[in-house]
Amino acid sequence: MSQNIDLRGLVRLSFAEPEAGFRAVQALNLPVATRWTLVAAAVLAGVVLAYLLPVMAGQTDEIPSPLTATLIQAAMNLIAISLLTVVGRMFGGIGRFEDAILLVGWLQMLMVGMQAIQVVVMLLLPPLGALVLVLAIAAFFWLFSGFTCALHGFQSRLLVLVGGFGTLFALAFVLSFVMIILGIQLPGMGDV
């Protein structure tokens, strides 16, 4: 049984009203395998777009290998899905892990679209590239807070953003501590 999906309509609704947009994506009732495929496709497309400009400019020495970048992006998405579920529930949210997969996949696909626009702008009108970047960051926070409210039944986008930043800082602290214990040092950090 095939489904007719109005992708353009879902994109428009997601940007205009993120809560309603995410609920509409949830209503598609996609199988879990399809949700994971969405996340994987977003990771791969994001890595390809991230490498496009440096490769065209001949600056490949300054970037990690595509495999490393893909593995890092995949790990970050898995962590984001887990944290969205666990931390959201800690604060009284009702979101399911399967829907957190969908949230991250759909959010990442929308961000890949913004990234593609930025690449085109950087090629055609480089001075406007920074403006598109600022708009993409604002769009990310707009979408993330709305989607998370829809996922967990939260009412305040501001509290979602505060919780998101708090979680991010806590995660950075824990990862830094683990790296110190394991003796892992980031490049350029030896002189600090």
PANUBA-976390 format. One line per 3 residues: their letters; for each residue x, y negated, z negated of C-alpha. Coordinates in Angstrom, 2 decimals. Layout:
<rs>
a> X,Y,Z | ... $
</rs>
This chain:
<rs>
msq> 0.00,0.00,0.00 | 1.68,-3.22,1.13 | 1.20,-6.63,-0.43 $
nid> 0.97,-9.87,1.48 | 3.15,-12.32,-0.47 | 2.99,-16.06,0.17 $
lrg> 6.65,-16.72,-0.60 | 6.50,-20.40,0.33 | 3.48,-20.90,-1.88 $
lvr> 5.22,-19.17,-4.81 | 8.31,-21.37,-4.37 | 6.21,-24.55,-4.21 $
lsf> 4.15,-23.56,-7.24 | 7.26,-22.57,-9.21 | 8.86,-25.98,-8.70 $
aep> 5.63,-27.95,-9.21 | 4.30,-25.96,-12.19 | 6.87,-23.45,-13.43 $
eag> 4.55,-21.76,-15.93 | 1.89,-21.15,-13.28 | 4.55,-20.20,-10.73 $
fra> 6.06,-17.54,-12.97 | 2.63,-16.18,-13.88 | 1.86,-15.88,-10.15 $
vqa> 5.12,-13.96,-9.62 | 4.26,-11.73,-12.61 | 0.81,-11.11,-11.11 $
lnl> 2.49,-9.43,-8.12 | 3.17,-6.56,-10.54 | 6.41,-5.60,-8.81 $
pva> 7.96,-2.25,-9.77 | 10.96,-2.42,-12.09 | 13.27,-1.19,-9.30 $
trw> 12.16,-4.12,-7.13 | 12.85,-6.54,-10.00 | 16.39,-5.20,-10.35 $
tlv> 16.82,-5.43,-6.57 | 15.78,-9.10,-6.75 | 18.46,-9.75,-9.40 $
aaa> 21.10,-7.90,-7.35 | 20.16,-9.76,-4.15 | 20.35,-13.10,-5.98 $
vla> 23.79,-12.25,-7.39 | 25.15,-11.21,-4.00 | 23.67,-14.20,-2.17 $
gvv> 24.98,-16.57,-4.85 | 28.51,-15.16,-4.59 | 28.47,-15.39,-0.79 $
lay> 27.34,-19.03,-0.94 | 29.89,-19.84,-3.65 | 32.68,-18.55,-1.40 $
llp> 31.47,-20.20,1.78 | 32.97,-23.68,1.32 | 36.32,-22.56,-0.21 $
vma> 36.78,-20.01,2.59 | 35.96,-22.62,5.26 | 38.42,-25.04,3.62 $
gqt> 41.15,-22.37,3.37 | 41.25,-22.57,-0.45 | 40.85,-18.90,-1.24 $
dei> 43.93,-18.81,-3.50 | 42.08,-20.85,-6.14 | 39.09,-18.53,-6.54 $
psp> 38.75,-15.03,-8.01 | 38.15,-12.03,-5.78 | 34.56,-11.57,-4.56 $
lta> 34.33,-8.29,-6.49 | 35.39,-9.99,-9.72 | 32.93,-12.83,-9.15 $
tli> 30.12,-10.35,-8.41 | 30.84,-8.29,-11.53 | 30.96,-11.43,-13.69 $
qaa> 27.69,-12.71,-12.23 | 26.03,-9.31,-12.71 | 27.21,-9.14,-16.34 $
mnl> 25.99,-12.67,-17.01 | 22.57,-11.80,-15.59 | 22.33,-8.67,-17.74 $
iai> 23.24,-10.69,-20.82 | 20.69,-13.37,-19.88 | 17.93,-10.78,-19.45 $
sll> 18.73,-9.18,-22.80 | 18.96,-12.50,-24.64 | 15.74,-13.79,-23.08 $
tvv> 13.97,-10.73,-24.43 | 15.59,-10.40,-27.86 | 15.92,-14.08,-28.82 $
grm> 12.48,-14.90,-27.47 | 10.94,-12.16,-29.60 | 12.92,-13.34,-32.64 $
fgg> 11.05,-16.64,-32.30 | 7.64,-15.02,-31.95 | 7.61,-14.54,-28.19 $
igr> 5.63,-11.81,-26.47 | 7.78,-11.30,-23.34 | 8.70,-7.84,-22.11 $
fed> 12.15,-6.79,-20.89 | 10.72,-5.94,-17.45 | 9.34,-9.46,-17.13 $
ail> 12.65,-10.96,-18.28 | 14.27,-9.09,-15.36 | 11.72,-10.71,-13.05 $
lvg> 12.27,-14.14,-14.62 | 16.05,-13.99,-14.11 | 15.73,-12.60,-10.59 $
wlq> 13.17,-15.19,-9.46 | 15.03,-18.06,-11.16 | 18.31,-16.98,-9.56 $
mlm> 16.70,-16.71,-6.11 | 15.34,-20.25,-6.45 | 18.78,-21.44,-7.53 $
vgm> 20.35,-19.65,-4.53 | 17.99,-21.72,-2.36 | 19.22,-24.89,-4.07 $
qai> 22.81,-23.67,-3.60 | 22.19,-23.16,0.12 | 20.83,-26.71,0.39 $
qvv> 23.94,-27.98,-1.40 | 26.25,-26.12,1.01 | 24.44,-27.61,4.01 $
vml> 24.57,-31.11,2.49 | 28.28,-30.69,1.65 | 28.96,-29.78,5.27 $
llp> 26.84,-32.52,6.84 | 26.87,-35.34,4.27 | 29.62,-34.62,1.70 $
plg> 29.02,-37.76,-0.42 | 25.50,-36.51,-1.23 | 26.76,-33.13,-2.47 $
alv> 27.08,-34.38,-6.06 | 23.49,-35.66,-6.00 | 22.21,-32.26,-4.87 $
lvl> 24.25,-30.64,-7.67 | 22.62,-32.92,-10.27 | 19.18,-32.14,-8.81 $
aia> 19.95,-28.41,-8.92 | 20.97,-28.60,-12.59 | 17.80,-30.53,-13.44 $
aff> 15.73,-28.00,-11.46 | 17.38,-25.13,-13.34 | 16.40,-26.53,-16.75 $
wlf> 12.90,-27.41,-15.50 | 12.34,-23.90,-14.15 | 14.05,-22.07,-17.02 $
sgf> 12.02,-23.81,-19.71 | 8.73,-23.35,-17.85 | 9.38,-19.73,-16.95 $
tca> 10.43,-18.92,-20.52 | 7.28,-20.56,-21.91 | 5.21,-18.40,-19.53 $
lhg> 7.20,-15.25,-20.38 | 6.87,-15.56,-24.15 | 3.71,-17.61,-24.57 $
fqs> 5.61,-20.59,-25.99 | 4.08,-24.07,-25.87 | 7.11,-26.39,-26.10 $
rll> 9.61,-26.63,-23.28 | 11.82,-28.82,-25.46 | 12.05,-26.15,-28.15 $
vlv> 12.81,-23.56,-25.47 | 15.71,-25.71,-24.22 | 17.00,-26.26,-27.77 $
ggf> 16.79,-22.52,-28.41 | 18.51,-21.82,-25.09 | 21.39,-24.15,-25.86 $
gtl> 21.69,-22.77,-29.39 | 21.83,-19.23,-28.03 | 24.43,-20.23,-25.45 $
fal> 26.68,-21.82,-28.09 | 26.31,-18.82,-30.41 | 27.15,-16.46,-27.54 $
afv> 30.22,-18.53,-26.59 | 31.40,-18.42,-30.20 | 30.94,-14.64,-30.48 $
lsf> 32.65,-14.00,-27.12 | 35.57,-16.28,-28.08 | 35.95,-14.42,-31.36 $
vmi> 35.88,-11.03,-29.61 | 38.45,-12.22,-27.06 | 40.76,-13.40,-29.84 $
ilg> 40.47,-10.07,-31.66 | 41.16,-8.16,-28.42 | 44.05,-10.47,-27.53 $
iql> 42.45,-11.59,-24.27 | 43.58,-15.01,-23.14 | 42.02,-17.07,-20.38 $
pgm> 44.43,-18.52,-17.81 | 45.73,-21.93,-18.87 | 44.75,-21.42,-22.52 $
gdv> 48.21,-20.37,-23.75 | 49.36,-23.96,-24.24 | 46.38,-25.04,-26.32 $
</rs>
